[in-house]
Amino acid sequence: MSTSHYAIFVDLENCGAKAEMLNYIIERVKIRGDILLGKVYGYTDRYGSLKELLLSNTFNVVPSLRFGHHQKNNLDIQLVIDALEVAYTNDLIDSFCIVSGDSDYTPLVGKLKTMGKFVLGISRSEVASNIFISACNEFMFLENVSSKKKKEQKRNAEEPLNVNDLAKLIETILEEAEEDELYASEMKTTLLRLRPDFNEKAFGFATFGKLLTHVAQKANIRVTNDNYNMIISLKREEEAKPEITMDNYVDIFGAQLKAYKDNGFDVINPSILKGDIQAEYPTFTERVLGYKRFSDLLKSLEKNGLCHVEMDDQNTMLVRIK
């Protein structure tokens, strides 16, 4: 398996990143490949919670020095210049992650792609430009990242992994992987990118294969052997999920909106909300609840005091969380 080599460029003012969120973004990129270079733009004291995370991942920062009306444009231009310089001078980097949804970066994405680079975009749905989204090879909404993050047990990065933590991490790697299965060697390489201190002997096992066999008994993963190669995949067991009904839909949507709010999102795109609900309840449609359109369901949530439905300058519907 060839490993991608990433450069990450983060527009802090655009994405409003928190430490937990940025750490989760970094983890997702590490699952995809090695991070050789990281840089954030618009750093100020209000992002002080990011300091330890940035230092531990050897990120460089470009501070926001407020002077005049064009400071934001200056930072945008600096990000573009830095990204192109890396693309032209560092042959090792074949993939770029741009944490922003600003359409101003679309020409940069186009140029990187003509140079054979893979571009991953990440942004809040509220500020993500459809043009920028379509230009990227792959795009992730931060609300989706937040939705997945709330389901994971919080753990101090300095604490050693236990078997349950390792099981969840392996499941996450398999869920994010392009292939349905990974060789044990590929899995261990990815684990070491995420946790350089990982060692199977710390769990009391002489080999990584024996550790995987033990973890498989506690996780939703399957371990098989093919010509002496150990292969790991997710179990494809169907799990019965509760249905959304007229009696519980307000509570279910309210809990999802609260999760966004707790993670710092005041405004979201309705498609993000609907997608996250359907991820938990695959059979859900608004028609099941008697609504012709999802916007009609949103209006009912508005009447219940959970949110306010509004339109932006481009006539795009947004949900403001109360």
C-alpha positions, 0 to 999 in steps of 0.5 A: 500500500502506497502512503500519501504524504499530506500538507495541511493548511488551516484557515482558523478564522474561517473554520473557527476550529477548537482543539478537539475538532482540530485534533480530530481533523489531524487524526482523519488525515493521519488515517489517510497518510503521513502529515509532512507539513502543517500550517495555520493562518490567523492565529491569535490569543483566542486560539490559545487552546490549540497551542499544545496541539499545534506544537506536538504536531510541529505545525507552523503558525501565521499570526493575525496582525490586525492592520487595515481592512484587508488583513483577511485577504492578506492571509488568504493570499499567503496561504495560496502562496505557501501551498503553491511553493510546497507543491512546486518545491516538495516532491514528497508531498502528493496530497493537500488538506485545506481547512476552509470553505472559501471559494477564493481557494478554488483556483488554488485547488484547480492548480494543485489538481493539474499538478497531480495533487490530491486535495481534501477540503474541510469546512463548516457547512455554513461557510462552505462554497459549493464551488470549492466543495465541487473542486476538491477531490474529497470534502468533509463537513466539520459538522459531520466530524462533530457528529462522529466525535461526540460518539467517541469516548474522550481520552487525554492524548497523554494517557496510554491506550487500553484495549477498548480504546484500541478497539474503537480506534481500529474500527474508526480506521476501517470505517475511514479506509478506502478499502473494506479490509486492511492487512495487519501491516497496514493497520499497524502503520496507521496506528503508529501514525496516530499514536507513535508510542503504540507497542503491542508489548505494552498490552502483554502480547508478543506480536501485533497479530496476537493482539489483533486476535484478542481485540477482535473478541471485544470489537466489531472487527473480523480477523482472517488469514490469507496465505499467511497474511492477516487481514482485518475488516469490519463485521457486517452484522445488521443491527436493529435500530429504533424507528423515528416516530411522531412521539420521539422525533422532536427529542431525537432532532433536539439531541442532534442539534444540541450536539452541534451547539455543544461543539460550537456550531450555531448555524448548520445546513439542513442537509447536514442535519438530515444526513446525520439523522439518517446515519443513525436511523437509515429508514428515516424520511420526512414523509414517515412523519407526515411531512412533504418536505424536510423544510416542513419538518424544520418548521415544526422544530422551529415551533417547538423552540429548537431552532430558527430557519433562515435564508442567507444572501445566496437564498440557501436555507440555514438552521440557526440553533437556539 
